[in-house]
């Protein structure tokens, strides 16, 4: 609700993706069932954070995001393969 009410905070130039994720997830987990939050956190910890957590927000490009999405697609062609490895 904080973000919905106040908008996104202005990121410092050296803000890491992980910092933004932590702030976002603290808000997100209050809007979904605990089981959904748990599932999403596991997926994020397994895939998103290894690829993004140490990157500065201002250095994340569309090309980098697309490269990661392509890598995930090659590995997990079906959602079923992801949730039931």
N, C-alpha and C positions, 0 to 999 in steps of 0.2 A: 504494500500500500504506500510505503514511503516514496518509492520511485513514481508510482502513479500520481501521487499528490504533488511531489516536488520536482519531478522530472529527473533525468539522469544527472549525476554530479559531473562537473567538468573534470576530466582526467588530467593529471599531471603528465608532463611529457614522458616521464620514466615509469609510468604505471604499468605493472605487469598484468597480463591476461588473468593470471591466477587471483590477483587481488580483486579484479572486477568480478570474476566468477564467484568468489566467496561472498561478496556483497550481494550479488544477484541471487545466489542460492539461498541465502538467509531470508530473503523476501519470498522467493518462489516456494520454498517448502511449506510456507504458511497458507498457500493457496490450493494445495493438492492433498490428497490422502497420503498418509505416511508411507504406504506401500508404493505409491507412485514416486514420491520423493526418493525413497530408497533405490528403486529401480533406475531412476534417472541419474542419481549420484553414482551408482556403480558404472553405468554406461559412460558417463562423463569422465570418471576416474580412469577407466580402461582405455578410452579412445581420445577424447578431446584434450584432456590435460597433458598427456604425454606429448602431444603435438604442439600445444599452444602455451602451456603454463608459464614458461620462462621468457616468452616473447613480450616485448613492450607493445602496448596497444597501438601506438602510432607507427609501428613497423609491420603490422599485420596487413598484408595486401590481399586483394581479391585473387590474384594468381596463386598465392600461397594457400589460401582457403580451398581453391579449386583443386590444387595438387593433392591436398589432404583428402578431399572428398573422393577424388579418383582412386587414391590408394585404398581407402576404406571400401569403395565399390568393388575393387579387384579382390579384396579379401573376404568381404561379406556381401555376396551377390544377392542374398535373400535375408530379410530380417530374421527369419526363423533360424538361420545359421548363427546369427549373432546371439540371440537369447538362449539358444540350446547348443552351445559349442561342444 
